[in-house]
């Protein structure tokens, strides 16, 4: 476990130096950390051109596939504590969402349905089958869109502490003082000007020092610091109205197993029954709720062992 940790830290440092920087760039050279090949790691870093975007991903392990999608304000590295455990039994693919960190920014396409198309095309490109998709926060919204659009390619979806735009208690989420940043980040133009150069200050507001070190915050700040990557983070929030319309319009029956897993102390925990009821009312026939003890919102960072066990349990079904 310790060796995997050192390797993943080296990989993270490499990715920071290698992040793409401009829109519309040509296919970059594969991002492979030399430390991974020389030290025999199970994990490799690479990119793929899919759906008009260049996605970066980290892959390791063998067996049935698990796709890991991060939330704001993180990237693939959100899962670095649980990836070695999952890779003992599964093929693990942790993806940087379009425009975040090692994935190239694009002028648009940041609604959850289009980012789900990114993931679907990546799955096809890598010749993966019957994938289990796990998404936290924003990644959970993308995971649900994936379940709706491509249920035949998946064996299940887990949403980690992720509210769903347009469903259930979404109105309460938007009006809560805890989620003030939703309206702020949807504001045109202004957030870019206020956050630029102050990324670490801004991200530290969200990342609790009891869980995230200054080095963690600095890493994520660098991942979002380039103007096009900062703009991406905001455009994802500006696409929430499109996500609301998409989710509200999904009415067809699907039996794909869906899991809503929240932190025990998360402000979203009490809202999960409402989201589950809304999913059932919209045709989802297999919805379960799980609570992750001793955690709040960043569950993969706060309780990595518990989250790894939870994913293993459902991804093995």
VENUR-V600384 format. One record per residue. SS is DSSP state (H for helix, E for strand, - for the rest). OMEGA is omega in radians with two decimals (999 if undefined). NEAR is the number of other C-alpha atoms within 8 Angstrom. Layout:
SS | OMEGA | NEAR
SS | OMEGA | NEAR
This chain:
- | -3.11 | 6
H | 3.12 | 5
H | 3.09 | 6
H | -3.13 | 9
H | -3.13 | 10
H | 3.14 | 8
H | -3.13 | 11
H | 3.08 | 9
H | 3.10 | 8
H | 3.10 | 10
H | -3.12 | 12
H | 3.14 | 9
H | 3.12 | 8
H | -3.08 | 9
H | -3.14 | 12
H | -3.12 | 12
H | -2.98 | 6
H | -3.03 | 8
- | 3.08 | 11
- | -2.99 | 10
- | -3.06 | 8
- | 3.05 | 8
- | 2.97 | 9
- | -3.11 | 5
- | 3.07 | 7
- | -3.12 | 4
- | -3.14 | 7
- | 3.00 | 7
- | 3.13 | 5
- | -3.11 | 7
- | -3.11 | 10
- | -3.14 | 8
- | 3.13 | 12
H | -3.13 | 6
H | -3.11 | 9
H | -3.11 | 14
H | -3.08 | 9
H | -3.09 | 7
- | 3.02 | 6
- | -3.13 | 6
- | 3.02 | 10
- | -3.04 | 8
- | 3.04 | 9
E | 3.12 | 12
E | -3.10 | 13
E | 3.07 | 10
E | 3.07 | 13
E | 3.08 | 10
E | -3.10 | 9
E | 3.02 | 11
- | 3.13 | 7
- | -3.13 | 5
E | 3.04 | 12
E | -3.12 | 12
E | 3.00 | 16
E | 3.11 | 14
E | 3.05 | 12
E | -3.02 | 13
E | 3.07 | 12
E | 3.08 | 11
E | 3.14 | 13
- | -3.12 | 11
- | 3.10 | 7
- | -2.98 | 9
E | 2.95 | 14
E | 3.05 | 13
E | -3.13 | 12
E | -3.11 | 13
E | -3.03 | 17
- | 3.05 | 19
- | 3.07 | 12
- | -0.01 | 8
- | -3.09 | 8
- | 3.03 | 9
- | -3.09 | 15
H | -3.03 | 14
H | 3.04 | 7
H | -3.04 | 10
H | -3.00 | 12
H | -3.13 | 10
H | -3.08 | 10
H | -3.10 | 12
H | 3.12 | 9
H | 3.12 | 10
H | -3.13 | 9
H | -3.06 | 13
- | 3.08 | 12
- | -3.07 | 8
- | -3.00 | 10
- | 2.83 | 12
E | -3.06 | 14
E | 3.11 | 16
E | 3.10 | 12
E | -2.95 | 13
E | 2.88 | 14
- | 3.10 | 16
- | 3.12 | 13
- | 3.04 | 15
- | -3.11 | 14
- | 3.02 | 15
- | -3.09 | 14
- | 3.08 | 14
- | -3.05 | 16
- | 3.07 | 17
- | 3.09 | 15
- | -3.13 | 10
- | -3.12 | 5
- | 3.10 | 5
- | -3.03 | 7
- | 3.01 | 11
- | -3.03 | 11
H | -3.12 | 11
H | 3.13 | 12
H | 3.09 | 9
H | 3.00 | 13
H | 3.05 | 13
H | 3.04 | 10
H | -3.08 | 13
H | 3.12 | 9
H | -3.13 | 10
H | 3.06 | 10
H | 3.09 | 10
H | 3.11 | 10
H | -3.11 | 9
H | -3.12 | 9
- | 3.09 | 6
- | 3.10 | 6
- | -3.09 | 9
- | 3.00 | 9
- | -3.00 | 10
E | 2.98 | 13
E | -3.01 | 12
E | 3.10 | 13
E | 3.11 | 16
E | 3.08 | 19
E | 3.00 | 14
- | 3.09 | 14
H | 3.12 | 11
H | 3.08 | 15
H | 3.08 | 19
H | 3.10 | 16
H | 3.14 | 14
H | 3.12 | 16
H | 3.09 | 10
H | 3.09 | 12
H | 3.13 | 14
H | -3.12 | 12
H | -3.03 | 9
H | -3.00 | 8
- | -3.08 | 9
H | -3.09 | 11
H | -3.12 | 6
H | -3.01 | 8
E | 3.03 | 14
E | 3.08 | 12
E | -3.12 | 13
E | 3.05 | 16
E | 3.11 | 14
E | -3.07 | 18
E | 3.09 | 13
- | -3.06 | 17
- | 2.98 | 15
- | -3.06 | 12
- | -3.12 | 11
- | 3.06 | 11
- | -3.11 | 11
- | 2.99 | 12
- | -3.05 | 11
- | -3.11 | 9
H | 3.11 | 11
H | 3.11 | 8
H | 3.10 | 7
H | -3.07 | 10
H | -3.06 | 10
H | 3.14 | 8
- | 3.10 | 8
H | -3.13 | 5
H | -3.11 | 4
H | 3.12 | 9
H | -3.03 | 10
H | 3.12 | 6
H | 3.13 | 9
H | -3.14 | 8
H | -3.07 | 8
H | 3.05 | 11
H | -3.13 | 10
- | -3.12 | 9
- | 2.92 | 6
- | -2.99 | 6
H | -3.08 | 7
H | 3.12 | 11
H | -3.07 | 11
H | -3.09 | 7
H | -3.06 | 7
H | -3.06 | 9
- | -3.12 | 10
- | 3.14 | 5
- | -3.05 | 8
H | -3.11 | 12
H | 3.11 | 10
H | -3.09 | 7
H | -3.08 | 9
H | 3.11 | 12
H | 3.10 | 10
H | -3.08 | 7
H | -2.98 | 7
- | -3.05 | 9
- | -3.14 | 8
- | 3.06 | 8
- | -3.13 | 5
- | -3.03 | 8
- | 3.09 | 10
- | 3.05 | 8
H | 3.11 | 7
H | 3.08 | 7
H | -3.12 | 8
H | 3.12 | 13
H | 3.13 | 9
H | 3.14 | 9
H | 3.10 | 13
H | 3.10 | 11
H | -3.13 | 10
H | -3.11 | 14
H | -2.93 | 13
H | -3.13 | 11
- | -3.05 | 9
H | -3.10 | 9
H | 3.10 | 11
H | 3.05 | 14
H | 3.11 | 12
H | 3.11 | 9
H | -3.12 | 13
H | -3.14 | 13
H | 3.13 | 12
H | 3.07 | 11
H | 3.10 | 10
H | 3.11 | 10
H | 3.10 | 10
- | -3.14 | 11
H | 3.09 | 10
H | 3.08 | 8
H | 3.10 | 8
H | 3.10 | 13
H | -3.13 | 12
H | 3.14 | 9
H | -3.08 | 9
H | -3.13 | 12
H | -3.08 | 9
H | -3.10 | 6
- | -3.08 | 8
- | -3.05 | 7
- | -3.14 | 7
- | 3.02 | 8
E | -3.13 | 10
- | 3.14 | 7
- | 3.13 | 13
- | 3.10 | 11
E | 3.12 | 12
E | 3.00 | 11
E | -3.08 | 15
E | -3.11 | 12
E | 3.01 | 17
E | -3.10 | 17
- | -3.11 | 11
- | -3.14 | 10
- | 3.02 | 11
- | 3.12 | 7
- | -3.01 | 12
H | -3.10 | 12
H | -3.12 | 6
H | -3.05 | 9
H | 3.08 | 12
H | 3.10 | 8
H | 3.11 | 9
H | 3.13 | 13
H | 3.11 | 13
H | 3.13 | 9
H | 3.10 | 10
H | 3.12 | 11
H | 3.13 | 11
H | 3.13 | 7
- | 2.98 | 10
- | 3.13 | 10
E | -2.99 | 14
- | -3.09 | 10
- | -3.08 | 10
E | 3.10 | 12
E | 3.10 | 9
E | 3.04 | 10
E | 3.09 | 8
E | -3.11 | 9
E | -3.05 | 13
- | 3.01 | 7
- | 3.12 | 9
- | 3.13 | 13
- | -3.08 | 12
- | -3.07 | 9
- | -2.91 | 9
H | -3.13 | 15
H | 3.09 | 12
H | -3.04 | 10
H | -3.11 | 10
- | -3.04 | 11
H | -3.12 | 11
H | -3.14 | 7
H | 3.14 | 8
H | 3.10 | 12
H | 3.13 | 12
H | -3.14 | 8
H | 3.12 | 8
H | 3.14 | 10
H | -3.08 | 9
H | -3.09 | 8
H | -3.14 | 8
H | -3.13 | 10
- | -3.07 | 5
- | 999 | 4
